[in-house]
Structure formats: structure tokens, C-alpha cells
Amino acid sequence: MSSLRRVSPVRSLAVVCALGASTLLLTACGSSGSDRADVAAAAPTSPGATSATATSASPSPSASLSEEQTERKNLLSAAKVSWDKAADTAVREVPDSRLVGLELKATPADATASPATSSPGTASSGTASPGTASPSSPAPAPSPGAPEWEAQVATEDGTVHRVEIDAVSGEVFRTRVEEDQSADDKQQVATWLTDATQSPDQAVKAATDRADGTVMGLELDQDDNEQLMWAVDVVNPDTWVLTTVDVDAASGEVQNQQVDRD
């Protein structure tokens, strides 16, 4: 923190009033009393005082964070459920499924819990419509802005389900089948599940060995060269800077990493 530059006290100027031999001349000193009063009022009353212009407040440490860094800080600080716990919850929610995506995000204002249309303990079917309840009675949706984990899990035939989990309580509040998945989309995801021999845990370990921090998301997808990758988002808890590490989904080798300083 830079120190404030002190302002030198204002010093009064002496006014010499000349006395005539027979008449006291007051013309030069007539206003000196008020002038000195004005100067005294403007001057510091103690040696350590400074002028108002020199006492601006220092910026707080959070003022240097970007909007995205502030959001990451708020979400990760409030979340009580780690990525792996959320992943386990999601794959249990949809039987015979595997994780293909996970993201820590703020709960939107229009979030609602799934309607309780299935009995507790029963599995949701792969043909369920969007908004179908989770196997257990769904929990209420978190408050808008609260952290949630949005997971994507896929069954063997490539059908993707979205599972939304309260990142504080760890409870599922909504499960739904991914909308607008074509037959080709399902076939592609099914192929990815076969080709991705590296588990999410293995991909995260490779990523965090390269970029130390807290996992905020991961996704199974192809890169520009159509190579299947796990993209793992790791956030540094000191700077809140995000690094995306691309891990080969077959070999487990780190192929690329990109730092987002925004």
C-alpha cells in the first residue's frame, strides 16, 4: 500500500504595520485580523493532520477482481459439495449412467424442483420427459444465485440426462432428459463413452497435477482436431483465475491448458 503524501501546513505571513510619528497608520493592517483567521482555519490543527485531498481511501483487495473472478469466488466459497460428491450423486440418480459433464453455477431465478411423479426409490426411465422427477422425492430448488452443480450423465445408448444438485445440501432438486437429442447425437455420445477409457477422477488428477486449485467443472468433448478430451476447469483459490486443462480421454496425457484471467 502506497503511503499518503503529507501536505505542508500553511504558514501565515507576517504583516508589518508601520506607525507614523504622530498617527497610527491602519490602512495596511486593516484586514490582517480576518486574513489571519482565514489562514488559521485552513491550516492543520496538529502536526500529523493532512488536507482532505490527501486522505482518499485505499482500494479494497476485492476491487481488483473481475466480474467473473468475483462470481467464482462467491460460488466456490458458498458451495459445500465438492465436484466428486456431486458426480457420484448424479450417476446414482440415473441408473447405468456415466458422467459426461459437470458445472458449478449460480441457480437461475426460474429454477424449480422436478414434480414428484415417481415413487421414492424408483429409477427414472431413459424415456422420461423433461422435468421428470428424480428417483427420490426432489428437494426444493436453491434460492436464485445460490450455487448448484449441473451434471450431465449419459446412459449406454447415448441418452443424456441433466441432474441439478444443490451445492450446499447435496440434494437433487431436478432431473430431466436432454432436449432435442437426435439419433446421431445419441450415437456420438455412445461412441464417446466407449472411447473414453480415462475416468473423470483420472482426468481431474492429471489436470490438478498441472494446475493447482479447485475443480469448478469438467466436460467430455472433442477438440478442433476431433480428439476426445476431458476439459477440466480448475480455479486458483488465491487469485480466482481459471485454468482449463485438456486431458486426452484415452491416454490421460495433458494436451493443452489455457488460462482465463478475466
N, C-alpha and C positions, 0 to 999 in steps of 0.2 A: 504494500500500500504506500503510495507516494505521500510524503509529509506536506502539510499545507504551508505555503509561503507566508510568513508573517508580514503585516503591513506596519511600517514605522509610524509611531504616534505623531500626530500633527503638532507641530511646535508653534507656540504663539510668538508673534513678532513684537518686539518692544517698540512702543511708540513714545517718542521723546516730545514732551510738551515744553516749549520754550516759554520762559517767563520774561516778560518785559520789565524794564526798570520800574515803571510806575503802574502798569496794568497787566493782569494775568491774561495771557492770550489763550483762549479756549477753542479757537477755530480749528486747530489741528487735532485736538483731542476730543472734540465734542461727541464723536460716535465711537470712541475707543472702548467704552464700557460695554456697549452692546456687541461690538466686534469680538471682544474677548470672551463674552458669554457664549456667542455662537461657536467660537473655536473650541471652548471648553466642552460644550455639548457634543461636538463632533469627535473629540479626542477620546481614546480609550480611558476607562476609569482605573484600570490596573495594568501593570506591565505585561501580563500574559494575554490581554484581550486583543482580539483582531476584529477587523471590519467585517460587516455582514457578507460582503462579496467574497471573502476568503474562506467561508465556513460551509461550503457546499458539501452535502453528504456523499460519502464514498459509495459506489455502486455495490449492491449485494452480489455474492458469488453466483446466485441463480440468474442474474441479469445477463450473464454471458451465454446461457444455454439457448439453443434454438428452440423453436416450437416443437419440432419432432423430438429433440432430446428431452425436453420437459415432459412430453407425453410418455416417453419410455420410462423416465424416472418415476412418474406418478403411477403408471401401471405396474411396474415391477415392484415398487415399494408397497403397493396395496395388495398384490397377489400373495396368497398363502400356499397355493398349489403349484408345484414345480411341473415342468413340461412332461417328465416321465410319468408322474402320477396322473396327469390329465390324459396322456396317451393310453395308459392302462385302462382308465375309466372308459374311454371312447371305444376301445376294441372289445371290452366286455359288454358294452351297450348293444353292439351289433354282432351277433354270433358269427364265428368263422370269418372274421374280417381282419384286415391288416391296415395299419396306419399309412396314409399317403400324404397327409398334410396336417399342420397344426400352427395356430397363430394366436398370440396373446393380443387382445384388442379391447377397446372400450365398448361396453354394451350400448347398442343404439337405443334411442328413445322409444322406438316402436317394437322393441323386443317383447315377446310374450312366451309363456310356457306352452308346451305341447298340450293339447286337450287329452284328458285321461280316458282314452278309448280302449286301452288294453289292460288286462288284469295284471296286478303286480307279480313280477317273477316270470312273465311270459315274454318270449323274444319277439321283436318286431320283424315282420317279414320283409324280404327284399323287394316286394312289390308295393310296399306301403306308399301312400300318397304323401306329398309334402305336408309337414305339420303333424304327422302321426306321433302319438305319444311314445315316450321311451318305455322300455320293459318294466321298470319300476315307476311308481307314480311320480310324475315330474315335479321338481321343486319350482317355486316361484322364480321368475326372471329377476336377475340382479337389477339394481337401480341404474338408470341411464348414466353412462360414464364410468361405472364400476368395471373392474377387469373381468373378462371372460376368456376362456380358451375355446376357440372354434376349431374343431378337429374334422378331418375328412378321413373316413375309413372306407375301404373297398372290399367287397366280397370276391370270391374266386372268379365269378363271371364278369367282374369289372364294374359292377354297380357301386356307385359312390354314395355314401350317406354322410350328412353333416350332423355332427354331435356338438351341441353347445353346453359348456360346463362352467358353472360359477367358479371363478378362480380364487374365491375366498373360502367358500364352504366345500368345494369339490363335488357338488351335486349337479347332475344333469338336469337341465330345465327345458331342453328341446332337442328332438331328433327328427330328421326329415331326409328323404331321398333327394339326391341332387337333381334339380330340374333340368330339362332339355338335354339329357344324355342320349345321344344316338347310339345305334348298334355299333357303329365304328368307334365311337368314344369308349364304349364299354370294352370292346376288343383291344383297344390300345392300352387301357388301364390293366386289363387282364395280362397282357404281354409284359407290361412293366413289373407286375407282381412276380412273374416268373423270372425275369432278368435281374431283378434287384436282390442279389444274394446278400448284400450288406443290410443289416437291420438298422432301424433308427438309432438304437443305442450305439452301435458301432460307428455310424456316421457322426453322431454327436461327439463321441470321444475323439475321433480324428479331427473334427473342427475345433473343439476346445483345447486340444493339444497345440493347435496352431494359433488360435486367438482366444486368450483367456477371458472369461466372462460368463454371463448368464444367458441361457438359451431362451429366446423370445419367439422362435418359430422355426419350422423346417418344412420342406416340400420335396416330393419326388416328382421330377420332371426332366424333360430333355433340354439340353443346351442348344445353342445355334448350330452345332455340328451333329445334332441328333444323338448325342451321347447321353445316356441316362445318368442323372446326378441327384444326389441329395443336396439341396441348398439349405444350409443351416445358418440362421441369423443369431449372432452372438453379440450381446451388449456389454460393454465395459462399465462396471458399476461405479467407477470413479469419474469418468468423463461422459457417460451415457452415449458414447459413439457406437454405432452399429457396424459390425463386420459380417458380411455374407461370405461363407466359406463353401465352395463347391466340392463335394466329395463324390468320387466315382462310385456309383451304386453297385458295381460289380467287384472292383478291385479294392475299394476302400481308400484309395490314394487321393490326397488333396490335389485338385487340378487348378484351382483358382481361388482368389479371395479379393473382395472388393470392400473398401471402407467407405461408409456413408457418413460424412462429417456434418451433415445438416441436422 
